[in-house]
Amino acid sequence: MAAEASTVVPGGLAGGLKPLLVLVGLAAAVAAGLSIALWWHGPTYSLLYSNLGAEDQAQIAQALDAAQIPYRVQPGSNAIEVATERLTDARLKLAGQGLPESAGGFAALDKDPGFGVSQFVESERYQHALESELGRTIASLRPVAAARVHLAMPRQSPFVHEHHGASASVFVQLKAGRRLEQEQVQAIINLVASSIPELEPGQVTVVDQQGRLLSTPDGHDEFSLREQQFDMAHRLEDDYRQRVESLLAPLVGAGRVRAQVVAQMDMSSTEEAREQYRPDSQIVRSEQTSEQSTRDAGGSAGVPGALSNQPPPAGVAGAPPANAPPATAQNAANGNGAGANGGKPAAAGANGAAGAAGASATPTTDTSSKESTRNYEIDRTLAYTRQPAGKLKRLTVAVLIDDAHTVDKDGKAHTVALTKDQLDHVTQLVKDAVGFDESRGDVVNVVNSSFTEEPAVPEGTLESPKIWEKPLFFDLLKIVMGAAVLIVLVLTVVRPLMRTLLGTLRNPRLEAVQAQALEQPAATPQAALAHEQQLVQARTLVGQDPKRVAQVVREWVDQDG
């Protein structure tokens, strides 16, 4: 019976096989613990490239697999990450293979095109390089995450009437929470138009990832005009709203004020030409005066010539005889006689007498003339007025303010409604901010009410991520899960295996004595003698090896329990 007890194990396994199974289980537990530790630590990944296309991702993934470099792909950002210790090696290998190709631009033209490349392929390569360079330039803007440019440049015909202009389309992927202003969109349009020969700015179209047309439609149709008018009114209302909220936020707190503005605008354009006269206002423009005076002392008579132009000689008048006829008759007779007889002295005397009489009888006259011309100018006003579309007709402002938050002496927060004076003060601030004009019919209404919802985060501030979205949360989760698995392995595998392994190290002699003591009855004298002998042997063993005996007794107690 003792021999059988030493070779057979109560569990049903051979005594030599059980220690082997214990060692195998212990090794499995150690391997599981190491695996958990390696999983908890894990490799650290760093960004290799971001914003990659599908073709570039496939080529880079194949190159990394061939080089046996661990990597992972971020689905949200189209980025590839590799292990930090292999980052430099991965970039060198990819650069040696010319990857990624989309970021090459004009650098792609440096590659050897090979033999027999046609002119069409060369022109397409140049156009693709130009598109890549323009996309990279546009992506450098702060609100833009990525950009792609598509150019349509038709072949030019030698005939002038068949000339076709170029066109371009730009696709921009904006960053989260960012938008392009109209000035930035126009800058992109001008950038692309200036880079392509014979490309007009009106032939450039800009679209974002939401499918919204950012460029202004080039046309004068009704839809284009309505789009422009709506955008103008919306921008004006948004500007007024931001003014009011930014002005009142320091007073009542961020997120505790809401403002809405409605702007009624006159979108009709008018032109007016006006000419106005003022008859009451006369101004002397110019004045001209002309004055002339003449004096006439008797005119010359006779046939025009040298003699008639000479003054007559001075004559001496004599006393006529008493019986002389009248001067006129005598003169006539003398004249006739002289004419008939040809007596010259008589004629000369008659002429001299007539000249002296005429000189004494003709009067002297003075003539003067004066002429004056004045030009008057009437006050005249010429005015040309052109009123463009977008005149503000009426402004309506509605402002909602939360109650004031105060803290009492005990440190408790309370909400207090604003007083009438405070509301009047806020109303005046709003009027000054929007340029209130009563004659225009503007209306400003300020209402105080308690907000029932949590104050919204002010625009322009980033919300902090949730705790489970932070990378530290996953690291702590790995640590906790690894520690829990290790504790379970120790309690369920390692501890029973160690207990079994220690049980196999019992002293064979003590086991034999224990088996004999259990088999032999203690009632007979022989059994009592054997019992005394077992006690003596046990004392001897205790004296020789007390540690092993204590271990055996401890295992007995554990088995009984």
Order of alpha helices (4+ residues) and beta strands (2+ residues): alpha-alpha-beta-alpha-beta-beta-alpha-alpha-beta-beta-alpha-beta-alpha-beta-beta-alpha-alpha-beta-beta-beta-beta-alpha-beta-alpha-alpha-alpha-alpha-alpha
